[in-house]
Every structure is written in C-alpha cells, then in structure tokens.
Amino acid sequence: MTWRERALAVMPVGSSTNSKAPTLLPDEPEVIVRGSGCRVWDDRGREFIDYRCALGAVSLGYRHPAVDAAIAAQLTDGILFGHPHPLETTTAELFCSLVPGAEAARFLKTGGEALAAAIRIARAYTGRDHVVQLGYNGWLNTLAPGARVLPGQVAAELPGVPTALSALHHAVEWDDRDRLEELFSRHPVALVLVAADYPSIPEASGFYRFLRELVDRHGSLLAYDEMVTGFRVALGGMAEYTGVVPDLAVHGKGVANGMPLSVYSGRREVMSVLDRGEVVVSSTHGGETLSLAAATATMTTLRDETVIPRLREAGERFRDGVNGLFARRGSPVRMTGAGPCPQLTGDPGAIDDLLRAAYRHGVSMYRVCYVTAAHTDADIDESLRRLEAAWLEPVT
C-alpha cells in the first residue's frame, strides 16, 4: 500500500491538516520525510525547493540552528510542569515588546482555539453577541453561512453548526464596506475579526483604517487574525504594516518557526476579563516549554537580523519571476500580493496543472507561496529555471 492509501485507511482525509493532504498525485509528494534550509525530501528521495513551508509556519527555514539549539537545551530541563516555567513570562514579554497593541499576551497551541478565545473575550468585554468575520479564521470559527471553511473555499451550509449559533456570525467579503455598514445598522456587533486578503495586502491600509473607525463609532472591538501575516509581512504584522492597531490579535505559525504555538494578545483593559474570572480560557499545554523556547529564539532572530526585509525581497523576486514565466507562456494565471505571501489567482484547473508540472521538476508550491530566510537568491533563481522547464516545455 502507498502512504496515501495507508493514511486514508486510518485517518479521515488522510491527514490531520486538510490543506496538507495530497490531491495532485502522482506528481505531488505523498509524504515529506525531512527538510533542511528551504528544501524538503519525500519518501522516494525526491528533492523539492519548498514554497509551502508548512503552510507558512516555517519562516526561518527548516533546521534553523538557533531554534534547534534552543529546543535541545530546554529538552534537557523538561517539557511541561505543574507550575509556570519562566519561559512563559519571558516569551510573553518579548512578544509584547514587538507587536503593536499587545499589552498582554497568553499562549495556546493552534490558531483556531486562540481565535475562539479572542471571540469569547470580545463578547464578554462588550456584552454583545454578534461577530463579523473577514477571511478564513480556522475551522473552529467557521460558523457563518458563506464563511470560508478553508482558505479559498466557501460553504453556503455548515453541517454541525446550530442555526442559533450561526445567526450570530456574519461572513463579509474583503473591503465590502456597504455590507459592513449594513450589518452594524442591524446588529449589536461585539467584534470585527479580519484576516488579510493576501493579494490585497499592499493596498490594505485604507480598509484597515475604515474598520478602525467603524468599530470605534459603534463601540465594538477590532481583532486581527495574524496567523499568516504576523512576523511575516512585518515584524509586528498588519498592525505595523498598516499603522492601524487592533484591540485584540492572534498570532501563530511563524512565531515559533514550526513548533506548535499560538498567541492571543491585546489591550490590557480588554484582556482583563480573564483576570476578573469573567472568561476562563485555560489549556494544559499552553506553557509547554519547547515551543516557548523555539518562539523566543525565533522572535529574537527576527528582531535582531534582517529577516523581514529578506522575506519581502525574496518573495518579490520569486513572484515577479513566476509572473514573467506566466507571461511567456500566455497563461492568464498570476501571482499577486505582498512578497512574503503571494497568492496564485486564476482558473483553479489551470493552477492545478501548473502545480503538477512544478512538482515534476522539483518545486513544491501551494496556492499561497511562502519564502523563508533560508531562500537565497541562488535558490530562487534555481526555482525559476526549474519552473521555466516545467511550464514552457512542449505539451505532448
């Protein structure tokens, strides 16, 4: 049996992460067995220059020396205890020093649960129930008809979600200001939760200013889903990138270079509903030390080295090179958005054909592509040569 067959026999979808389950076999890898720098290898020994990067969770590169050393050092002292480890405080201090608006922070493991915590905090603080959501906010919070059940995938119906609950959640498309004004005129809104539309990031500041003014006018709160954008588009995420500071924010993925950690943070006044016991959010593994050590090493590297500018430059080099190949091919597909997380846009079938060809030539891509600090100009140029061979070869 293949790895895919074995996985499907014991695991729904064949992976615990829907977006990781291979759909373009036999070209796409069934499994990845190791990674180093910006490259990964599958069970057949095929090497790929990687632009999936654990769906954006790896920002420094696989096996980054500082991160691996921090994990190894902490492992000798222990992983989890019955009282807080000092890393829980020092990592929160470091995080709050880097992220605008983060006056207080706590840790969980996944983005979905951290976003659920932010929603509950906002409801308790405002005394209101309705939540407006823009973009994908994790499976746990896909509660509104028309919401994204996965990035780029919208569902009109949500089996398993009670109607009474879904009536309190409202999905809105990016920059639909009329719809937002209409919702606020009809409902007492507790929170606007926004995940950036990747192709629109370069021009996002005006929309974020509109959201800030809208919630302030109505006494609501604004929260950023920074799972992808945090520590990638800017050190302080969209708050730094746009200059518009939210009341709450959720970070993850790149904060620990692949180790499982999420952070929910915000204004101390808002987060104080936790201190007062009005809201209880508690998780046994929130203070797990290996991930906190990895986060400290990752954030320190991001702060002290020129990683964020490098992600932007490398991503733009890759994006512009890919678009040049599309133009030569006469393909209507384009790669758009900010360099650190550009997105393929166009006909889904055409995109799948391009991804298949890329896999056959040793480049692992996704609809959203991510670079890491390990992607050198030479790696990107090699990727473009491989993609040139893949996409401009005669069709037989």
C-alpha positions, -999 to +999 in steps of 0.1 A: +000+000+000+011+036-006+014+061+022-018+078+009-037+045+010-024+037+044-033+072+057-069+071+043-074+036+059-070+050+094-075+088+091-103+108+076-089+130+047-056+111+051-041+139+071-048+159+103-045+190+082-068+192+052-045+215+032-016+191+035-035+161+021-020+155-014-045+160-042-022+161-073-008+126-072+014+111-085+033+143-091+028+157-056+046+141-027+025+117-006+047+124+025+077+146+033+103+128+054+128+156+061+137+192+054+168+214+056+170+251+048+145+257+020+144+222+007+124+191+015+126+154+005+098+129+001+098+091+008+110+085-028+141+106-023+129+134-045+142+168-035+120+199-038+127+236-033+099+243-009+074+272-011+047+256+011+069+259+042+045+241+065+017+264+052+036+295+063+047+282+098+084+279+088+098+314+083+135+310+091+139+277+073+140+241+083+165+230+110+174+266+118+204+264+141+193+289+168+158+274+170+170+238+171+196+247+198+170+264+220+147+233+218+176+209+225+188+230+255+153+232+270+147+195+264+173+186+290+154+206+317+119+193+309+089+199+287+059+206+309+054+212+346+026+217+372+035+254+376+045+280+351+081+279+337+099+312+335+098+310+297+061+316+298+067+351+312+098+360+293+083+349+260+053+370+266+075+400+275+094+396+242+062+392+222+046+423+237+077+443+230+075+435+193+038+436+185+019+470+184-012+469+207+000+438+226-002+450+262-008+415+275-005+380+259-012+344+266-004+311+248-023+282+233-014+257+206-035+264+175-048+294+157-084+282+158-085+280+196-067+313+201-092+330+177-121+313+197-106+328+228-105+363+212-141+360+202-152+350+237-131+378+253-147+403+229-182+391+237-176+393+275-160+428+273-187+443+251-217+424+264-227+418+228-231+386+208-227+393+170-193+387+153-183+399+119-156+378+101-135+386+071-113+358+057-105+324+070-103+322+108-098+285+113-122+256+113-133+262+149-147+296+140-162+288+106-197+294+119-214+318+094-231+307+062-209+319+034-178+317+055-145+302+044-142+266+056-107+266+042-086+293+026-103+300-007-132+276-001-166+290+009-196+269+022-232+280+020-242+254+046-224+243+077-235+209+090-228+205+127-233+242+135-266+251+152-286+277+134-289+298+166-251+300+167-245+307+130-271+335+132-246+354+154-217+352+129-216+371+097-192+365+069-182+395+048-160+397+017-129+418+017-134+456+015-172+453+013-179+485+032-215+487+024-222+453+038-203+461+069-223+493+074-255+474+069-246+447+095-237+474+121-270+491+115-289+459+122-269+441+149-250+450+181-216+438+170-191+427+196-161+421+172-148+425+137-123+397+131-102+402+100-077+380+083-059+399+055-067+391+019-032+382+006-035+397-029-048+429-014-021+434+013-001+461-005-032+484-005-048+472+028-041+503+049-072+522+038-095+494+046-080+488+080-084+525+088-121+521+078-125+491+101-109+510+130-132+540+125-163+517+121-158+498+153-149+529+173-181+546+161-202+517+173-183+507+205-172+474+191-138+458+191-113+451+162-092+419+161-066+408+136-061+372+126-023+373+121-017+336+118+000+341+084+008+378+084+023+381+118+061+380+118+060+378+080+046+409+063+062+430+091+077+422+124+045+435+141+022+420+115-006+440+099-007+464+129+028+476+120+023+472+082-009+494+082-002+516+112-037+506+125-037+490+159-064+464+169-079+457+203-071+420+200-048+399+178-039+363+173-005+351+161+009+317+154+027+298+126+059+318+121+061+329+158+080+296+166+093+285+132+071+255+130+067+245+167+031+244+178+023+277+195-004+304+192-006+337+210-037+358+218-030+393+229-044+428+231-052+458+252-048+451+289-082+465+297-098+441+272-077+411+283-086+418+319-119+399+316-096+369+321-081+383+353-115+390+367-127+355+360-155+366+337-140+344+310-120+313+316-095+302+289-071+276+301-050+249+285-027+223+300-002+227+272-002+265+268+030+268+287+048+239+270+085+249+271+099+235+239+076+257+218+082+287+241+120+282+237+116+280+199+094+311+199+120+331+219+148+320+196+126+328+165+114+362+177+150+371+188+163+362+153+135+381+136+142+412+158+180+412+156+186+401+119+172+415+087+148+386+082+116+405+074+132+427+046+147+395+033+113+377+031+099+407+012+128+408-012+130+371-018+092+368-022+091+397-047+119+381-067+100+348-068+066+364-075+080+386-103+099+358-119+069+335-118+047+362-134+074+366-161+071+329-169+033+331-170+035+360-195+059+340-217+035+310-215+005+331-223-012+319-191-039+341-175-028+328-141-010+354-120+008+355-086-003+386-067+001+402-033+029+410-009+062+393-014+062+373+019+029+355+010+019+360-027-011+340-040-018+323-073-050+337-088-069+324-118-087+293-130-083+265-104-078+238-130-051+258-147-034+264-114-035+226-106-018+219-140+009+244-132+014+229-097+017+194-111+043+204-135+062+223-108+063+191-086+076+171-116+105+195-118+113+197-081+095+228-069+069+224-042+042+251-043+008+260-029-018+285-039-003+308-014+035+306-016+059+313+012+096+321+013+119+317+043+151+333+054+168+303+040+158+310+004+188+326-012+188+344-045+205+314-059+177+291-046+150+313-061+169+316-095+172+278-095+135+275-088+127+298-117+149+277-140+131+246-129+097+262-134+108+275-168+115+239-178+082+228-162+059+254-177+075+262-210+082+227-221+063+215-252+030+199-244+027+164-257 
